[in-house]
Amino acid sequence: MNQASLVDYGIHTEQSDVRVHVCPAVRRVYVYPTASGVAVVMTGKYPLRQAYQPGWPEPTAEGYLVPPEDIPNCVELKFRDRVWDALAFDRAESTTNKGDKAVRLVKLMLKHGLLPLPSVFRVVEEKDMQVEGTDILVHANQLRERDVRIQVKCDFYGGRRELGGTGNLFLQVRERNPFGYN
């Protein structure tokens, strides 16, 4: 990415199916289909704001501020304080470290079956299958032909205002990488 200027890069250019915003300040995780976030961004009804990284005088990202409840199919998840305490997120950490911790949390969620993923289901109507103990059949990946692609974002102060957050999630659409972080 060009260090000199912001380039199109964000929710509308990524190839994910599901977005997960890990929000340490409110100790919540927000999960939604990426397509829902893209659709909200495309409405043009949310404010576009700039974000900065310490040590760089100009904006390093731009994104839309969207209340989680305005994103269709967005789910808010709460976890025990000890999970957040163990990860020890710190606002002063590098974006790389915060991102690594966010991914670690999502990996734990997946391991323990705590991340809602897109799925399709069919209620079983066949009496013989019901008698055998099956009422609903679920295919965990509505895309069927491939893996579900998850994008994880550490959105430090994202989340509901009454919990201490900004009241929004930051849906990035442009960025620059002045420090060459991966």
KATADA-V209627 format. One record per pair of residues at least 6 apart in sequence whose C-alpha atoms are under 7 Angstrom apart, sorted by the first residue. I is the first residue (numbers start at 1). J is the second residue. D is the distance in Angstrom with one decimal. If there is no record, write none. Layout:
BEGIN
I:J:D
I:J:D
END
This chain:
BEGIN
1:176:6.4
1:177:6.3
2:176:6.3
3:176:5.6
3:177:5.5
3:178:4.7
5:176:6.2
6:60:7.0
6:61:6.9
6:174:5.7
6:175:4.8
6:176:4.8
7:174:5.2
7:175:5.5
7:176:6.4
8:173:6.0
8:174:4.5
8:175:6.8
9:173:5.3
9:174:4.7
9:175:6.0
10:172:5.0
10:173:4.2
10:174:6.0
11:38:6.3
11:171:6.5
11:172:6.1
11:173:6.0
12:38:5.7
12:173:6.6
16:34:6.4
16:149:4.7
16:150:5.4
16:151:5.8
17:33:5.9
17:34:5.3
17:148:6.1
17:149:5.1
17:150:6.0
18:32:5.8
18:33:4.4
18:34:4.9
18:149:6.3
18:150:4.8
18:151:6.3
19:31:5.7
19:32:5.5
19:33:6.1
19:34:5.4
19:150:5.8
19:151:4.9
19:152:6.1
20:29:6.8
20:30:5.6
20:31:4.6
20:32:6.8
20:151:6.2
20:152:4.8
20:153:6.1
21:29:5.7
21:30:5.1
21:31:6.5
21:152:6.0
21:153:4.8
21:154:5.8
21:155:5.8
22:28:6.5
22:29:4.6
22:30:6.6
22:102:5.8
22:153:6.1
22:154:4.9
22:155:5.8
23:29:5.8
23:154:6.2
23:155:5.0
23:156:4.8
23:157:6.0
23:158:5.4
23:159:6.5
24:89:6.6
24:156:5.4
24:157:6.9
25:156:5.9
25:157:5.2
25:164:6.7
25:165:6.4
26:157:7.0
26:159:6.3
26:163:5.4
26:164:5.8
26:165:5.8
27:78:6.8
27:84:6.8
28:76:6.6
28:77:5.6
28:78:5.1
29:76:5.8
29:77:5.1
29:78:6.6
30:74:6.5
30:75:5.5
30:76:4.6
30:77:6.2
31:74:5.5
31:75:5.2
31:76:6.6
32:73:5.7
32:74:4.3
32:75:6.4
33:73:7.0
36:71:6.1
36:72:5.6
37:71:6.0
40:71:6.5
41:64:6.7
46:64:5.9
46:65:6.0
46:66:6.2
47:64:5.5
47:65:5.7
48:62:6.7
48:63:5.5
48:64:4.5
48:65:6.5
49:62:5.5
49:63:5.6
49:64:6.1
50:59:5.8
50:61:5.7
50:62:4.4
50:63:6.5
51:59:5.5
51:60:5.9
51:61:5.0
51:62:6.0
52:58:6.8
52:59:4.8
52:60:5.1
52:61:6.7
53:60:6.4
60:175:5.3
60:176:5.0
60:177:6.8
61:172:6.9
61:174:5.4
61:175:4.0
61:176:6.3
62:172:5.7
62:173:5.9
62:174:5.1
62:175:6.3
63:170:5.8
63:171:5.0
63:172:3.8
63:173:5.2
63:174:6.8
64:170:5.7
64:171:5.1
64:172:6.4
65:168:5.4
65:169:5.7
65:170:5.1
65:171:6.5
66:168:4.8
66:169:5.3
66:170:6.6
67:167:5.8
67:168:4.1
67:169:6.0
68:74:6.4
68:159:6.9
68:168:6.1
68:169:6.2
87:101:6.5
89:98:6.6
98:154:6.3
99:153:6.6
99:154:5.5
102:152:6.8
102:153:6.9
102:154:5.7
103:152:6.2
109:115:5.5
118:140:6.6
118:141:5.8
118:142:5.9
119:138:6.7
119:139:5.6
119:140:4.5
119:141:5.0
119:142:4.8
120:138:5.8
120:139:5.4
120:140:6.7
120:142:5.4
121:136:6.7
121:137:5.5
121:138:4.3
121:139:6.1
122:136:5.7
122:137:5.3
122:138:6.6
123:135:6.0
123:136:4.5
123:137:6.4
124:130:6.9
124:134:7.0
124:135:5.0
124:136:5.3
124:137:6.8
141:148:6.6
155:169:6.9
155:170:6.8
157:165:4.9
157:166:5.9
158:165:5.3
158:166:5.6
158:167:6.6
158:168:5.5
158:169:4.9
158:170:6.9
159:165:4.8
159:166:6.1
159:167:5.2
159:168:5.5
159:169:6.1
160:166:6.5
160:167:4.3
160:168:6.7
161:167:4.3
END
